[in-house]
Amino acid sequence: MSSREEHSNETMKLIHTADLHLGKQLYGYSILTDQEFILNKIAETTIREHADGLIIAGDIFDTAVASRTAIDLLNRFLTRLREENIAVFMISGNHDSPERIHYASDIMDSCGIHISGIYDGDRDIRIVDLHDAYGPLHICLFPYLDPASVRSSGRFPAEQITTFDDAVAAVLDGIPFRSDERYVAVAHQFIAGLGTDPSPSDSERTIVGGIERVNANHFTKFEYVALGHLHKPQEVGRPTIRYAGSPLKYSTSEYDTAKSVTLVEFFEKGNVTSRQIPLHPLHDLRIICGTLDGLTKDGAAPQDDYVAVQLTDPLPPADAMARLRAVYPNIVTLEMINDTLPAAAVAGAR
């Protein structure tokens, strides 16, 4: 059920991030340079804060078949962390190929890089045991769980697993909790409840109808629950059940979301502190609004942020995109928001 890693620190400090989506394109733009920049910032933060480990809670890549450049980027990132003797705790997400993420995980364990990509009849939940002045701290790595994969594991009667909530609850029931010890869950699911409905964004892949919803009450035995899947940093009912959010803005719906990583420090059982450490990107993603003349006035200096432009001109200007690109070379979308325009004219301006 578990692998063992010994630490003898006064307290355990972990950085929590998620949803890297390496290889993702932003409205057709390659943002691999932006992703490498932010991974370097995450590594620098982890080193500066003297963290013992980095949690990556799923969606490592943006697609199941990741590009070579995305794989190389992850390799450089993990290598740097390993050189700094920082442990890594990584799981698969719903965008990832479980088999690709899980590949060579047994070998990686010995290097302090702990990966859980698959849950099936041959692989239990990976639990990594850390130790500090307060005793053991058990890191439980849950790969992305859906009803089909949990049913196919053969561990439960098929009729018992019909929903995502059933699947996660059944797997959690197998964790050998000891009442006097501390446990951390790393999971990539849509967790809700405890009086909270988390806020999704347009860049997440969700299932229509809310069937992937999992009750947060299943996780109340854990000291901290490090979540991935939703791209906005937020807690679920309590500070110790938290989505780290994505490190970059991956859709215009996230334009006003401050990105961060979470630093979690563990003391005696029941005593956990956390704080958000801001992440500042190489290029921001902004929404700008105004008339074409106002946004491209003479003397305007080019701005290399990614921008979504909303024009308020009475009619769609014929040369809008060309004039805008002269000032905003990384324009990602263009739309007219003049309510008096006919629908066909608005659609034609996009």
RANORSUL-V480344 format. One record per residue. N is the residue number from 1. RES is the residue in one letter. PHI is phi in whole degrees, -180 to 180 (NA if undefined). Layout:
n=N res=RES phi=PHI
n=N res=RES phi=PHI
//
This chain:
n=1 res=M phi=NA
n=2 res=S phi=-143
n=3 res=S phi=-118
n=4 res=R phi=-117
n=5 res=E phi=-139
n=6 res=E phi=-94
n=7 res=H phi=-131
n=8 res=S phi=-129
n=9 res=N phi=-78
n=10 res=E phi=-62
n=11 res=T phi=-135
n=12 res=M phi=-103
n=13 res=K phi=-120
n=14 res=L phi=-127
n=15 res=I phi=-98
n=16 res=H phi=-115
n=17 res=T phi=-137
n=18 res=A phi=-169
n=19 res=D phi=54
n=20 res=L phi=-69
n=21 res=H phi=52
n=22 res=L phi=-61
n=23 res=G phi=92
n=24 res=K phi=-67
n=25 res=Q phi=-104
n=26 res=L phi=-104
n=27 res=Y phi=51
n=28 res=G phi=93
n=29 res=Y phi=-90
n=30 res=S phi=-73
n=31 res=I phi=-120
n=32 res=L phi=-61
n=33 res=T phi=-64
n=34 res=D phi=-63
n=35 res=Q phi=-69
n=36 res=E phi=-64
n=37 res=F phi=-60
n=38 res=I phi=-74
n=39 res=L phi=-63
n=40 res=N phi=-62
n=41 res=K phi=-66
n=42 res=I phi=-64
n=43 res=A phi=-62
n=44 res=E phi=-62
n=45 res=T phi=-65
n=46 res=T phi=-61
n=47 res=I phi=-68
n=48 res=R phi=-61
n=49 res=E phi=-85
n=50 res=H phi=55
n=51 res=A phi=-74
n=52 res=D phi=-82
n=53 res=G phi=-160
n=54 res=L phi=-121
n=55 res=I phi=-95
n=56 res=I phi=-120
n=57 res=A phi=-92
n=58 res=G phi=91
n=59 res=D phi=53
n=60 res=I phi=-67
n=61 res=F phi=-110
n=62 res=D phi=-87
n=63 res=T phi=-135
n=64 res=A phi=-64
n=65 res=V phi=-107
n=66 res=A phi=-74
n=67 res=S phi=-72
n=68 res=R phi=-61
n=69 res=T phi=-66
n=70 res=A phi=-69
n=71 res=I phi=-65
n=72 res=D phi=-62
n=73 res=L phi=-64
n=74 res=L phi=-63
n=75 res=N phi=-60
n=76 res=R phi=-63
n=77 res=F phi=-65
n=78 res=L phi=-66
n=79 res=T phi=-63
n=80 res=R phi=-63
n=81 res=L phi=-64
n=82 res=R phi=-63
n=83 res=E phi=-63
n=84 res=E phi=-93
n=85 res=N phi=59
n=86 res=I phi=-102
n=87 res=A phi=-70
n=88 res=V phi=-124
n=89 res=F phi=-125
n=90 res=M phi=-131
n=91 res=I phi=-128
n=92 res=S phi=-80
n=93 res=G phi=-119
n=94 res=N phi=-72
n=95 res=H phi=-84
n=96 res=D phi=-85
n=97 res=S phi=-83
n=98 res=P phi=-56
n=99 res=E phi=-65
n=100 res=R phi=-67
n=101 res=I phi=-65
n=102 res=H phi=-79
n=103 res=Y phi=-55
n=104 res=A phi=64
n=105 res=S phi=-65
n=106 res=D phi=-66
n=107 res=I phi=-68
n=108 res=M phi=-63
n=109 res=D phi=-51
n=110 res=S phi=-68
n=111 res=C phi=-97
n=112 res=G phi=82
n=113 res=I phi=-112
n=114 res=H phi=-104
n=115 res=I phi=-126
n=116 res=S phi=-130
n=117 res=G phi=-111
n=118 res=I phi=-129
n=119 res=Y phi=-122
n=120 res=D phi=-153
n=121 res=G phi=-67
n=122 res=D phi=-101
n=123 res=R phi=-128
n=124 res=D phi=-75
n=125 res=I phi=-64
n=126 res=R phi=-77
n=127 res=I phi=-121
n=128 res=V phi=-105
n=129 res=D phi=-98
n=130 res=L phi=-106
n=131 res=H phi=-141
n=132 res=D phi=-139
n=133 res=A phi=-64
n=134 res=Y phi=-99
n=135 res=G phi=107
n=136 res=P phi=-74
n=137 res=L phi=-129
n=138 res=H phi=-97
n=139 res=I phi=-96
n=140 res=C phi=-98
n=141 res=L phi=-100
n=142 res=F phi=-97
n=143 res=P phi=-66
n=144 res=Y phi=-57
n=145 res=L phi=-113
n=146 res=D phi=-129
n=147 res=P phi=-57
n=148 res=A phi=-64
n=149 res=S phi=-69
n=150 res=V phi=-71
n=151 res=R phi=-63
n=152 res=S phi=-71
n=153 res=S phi=-66
n=154 res=G phi=75
n=155 res=R phi=-86
n=156 res=F phi=-136
n=157 res=P phi=-59
n=158 res=A phi=-56
n=159 res=E phi=-70
n=160 res=Q phi=-81
n=161 res=I phi=-115
n=162 res=T phi=-117
n=163 res=T phi=-128
n=164 res=F phi=-60
n=165 res=D phi=-63
n=166 res=D phi=-58
n=167 res=A phi=-62
n=168 res=V phi=-68
n=169 res=A phi=-61
n=170 res=A phi=-65
n=171 res=V phi=-68
n=172 res=L phi=-61
n=173 res=D phi=-64
n=174 res=G phi=-88
n=175 res=I phi=-76
n=176 res=P phi=-82
n=177 res=F phi=-63
n=178 res=R phi=-112
n=179 res=S phi=-62
n=180 res=D phi=-100
n=181 res=E phi=-118
n=182 res=R phi=-104
n=183 res=Y phi=-131
n=184 res=V phi=-121
n=185 res=A phi=-104
n=186 res=V phi=-117
n=187 res=A phi=-143
n=188 res=H phi=-129
n=189 res=Q phi=-146
n=190 res=F phi=-90
n=191 res=I phi=-99
n=192 res=A phi=-144
n=193 res=G phi=119
n=194 res=L phi=53
n=195 res=G phi=80
n=196 res=T phi=-128
n=197 res=D phi=-114
n=198 res=P phi=-63
n=199 res=S phi=-100
n=200 res=P phi=-84
n=201 res=S phi=-133
n=202 res=D phi=-68
n=203 res=S phi=-87
n=204 res=E phi=-93
n=205 res=R phi=-90
n=206 res=T phi=-119
n=207 res=I phi=-101
n=208 res=V phi=-62
n=209 res=G phi=100
n=210 res=G phi=74
n=211 res=I phi=-73
n=212 res=E phi=-87
n=213 res=R phi=-65
n=214 res=V phi=-123
n=215 res=N phi=-73
n=216 res=A phi=-63
n=217 res=N phi=-61
n=218 res=H phi=-66
n=219 res=F phi=-107
n=220 res=T phi=-73
n=221 res=K phi=-82
n=222 res=F phi=-88
n=223 res=E phi=-66
n=224 res=Y phi=-149
n=225 res=V phi=-121
n=226 res=A phi=-94
n=227 res=L phi=-104
n=228 res=G phi=-126
n=229 res=H phi=127
n=230 res=L phi=-91
n=231 res=H phi=-91
n=232 res=K phi=-97
n=233 res=P phi=-61
n=234 res=Q phi=-169
n=235 res=E phi=-101
n=236 res=V phi=-117
n=237 res=G phi=82
n=238 res=R phi=-156
n=239 res=P phi=-62
n=240 res=T phi=-90
n=241 res=I phi=-119
n=242 res=R phi=-142
n=243 res=Y phi=-86
n=244 res=A phi=-72
n=245 res=G phi=81
n=246 res=S phi=-74
n=247 res=P phi=-78
n=248 res=L phi=-129
n=249 res=K phi=-82
n=250 res=Y phi=-109
n=251 res=S phi=-159
n=252 res=T phi=-66
n=253 res=S phi=-67
n=254 res=E phi=-101
n=255 res=Y phi=-58
n=256 res=D phi=-104
n=257 res=T phi=-94
n=258 res=A phi=-80
n=259 res=K phi=-89
n=260 res=S phi=-163
n=261 res=V phi=-115
n=262 res=T phi=-110
n=263 res=L phi=-97
n=264 res=V phi=-117
n=265 res=E phi=-122
n=266 res=F phi=-109
n=267 res=F phi=-113
n=268 res=E phi=-66
n=269 res=K phi=-53
n=270 res=G phi=89
n=271 res=N phi=-122
n=272 res=V phi=-130
n=273 res=T phi=-118
n=274 res=S phi=-148
n=275 res=R phi=-151
n=276 res=Q phi=-91
n=277 res=I phi=-112
n=278 res=P phi=-62
n=279 res=L phi=-115
n=280 res=H phi=-114
n=281 res=P phi=-79
n=282 res=L phi=-66
n=283 res=H phi=-132
n=284 res=D phi=-80
n=285 res=L phi=-117
n=286 res=R phi=-127
n=287 res=I phi=-109
n=288 res=I phi=-122
n=289 res=C phi=-137
n=290 res=G phi=161
n=291 res=T phi=-78
n=292 res=L phi=-60
n=293 res=D phi=-63
n=294 res=G phi=-67
n=295 res=L phi=-84
n=296 res=T phi=-126
n=297 res=K phi=-58
n=298 res=D phi=-55
n=299 res=G phi=88
n=300 res=A phi=-66
n=301 res=A phi=-80
n=302 res=P phi=-57
n=303 res=Q phi=-122
n=304 res=D phi=-97
n=305 res=D phi=-65
n=306 res=Y phi=-80
n=307 res=V phi=-129
n=308 res=A phi=-105
n=309 res=V phi=-101
n=310 res=Q phi=-118
n=311 res=L phi=-95
n=312 res=T phi=-112
n=313 res=D phi=-61
n=314 res=P phi=-59
n=315 res=L phi=-133
n=316 res=P phi=-64
n=317 res=P phi=-67
n=318 res=A phi=-67
n=319 res=D phi=-107
n=320 res=A phi=-59
n=321 res=M phi=-64
n=322 res=A phi=-63
n=323 res=R phi=-67
n=324 res=L phi=-68
n=325 res=R phi=-64
n=326 res=A phi=-65
n=327 res=V phi=-105
n=328 res=Y phi=-124
n=329 res=P phi=-62
n=330 res=N phi=-105
n=331 res=I phi=-68
n=332 res=V phi=-105
n=333 res=T phi=-146
n=334 res=L phi=-138
n=335 res=E phi=-144
n=336 res=M phi=-93
n=337 res=I phi=-122
n=338 res=N phi=-79
n=339 res=D phi=-66
n=340 res=T phi=-86
n=341 res=L phi=-78
n=342 res=P phi=-66
n=343 res=A phi=-58
n=344 res=A phi=-64
n=345 res=A phi=-70
n=346 res=V phi=-63
n=347 res=A phi=-63
n=348 res=G phi=-71
n=349 res=A phi=-86
n=350 res=R phi=-82
//
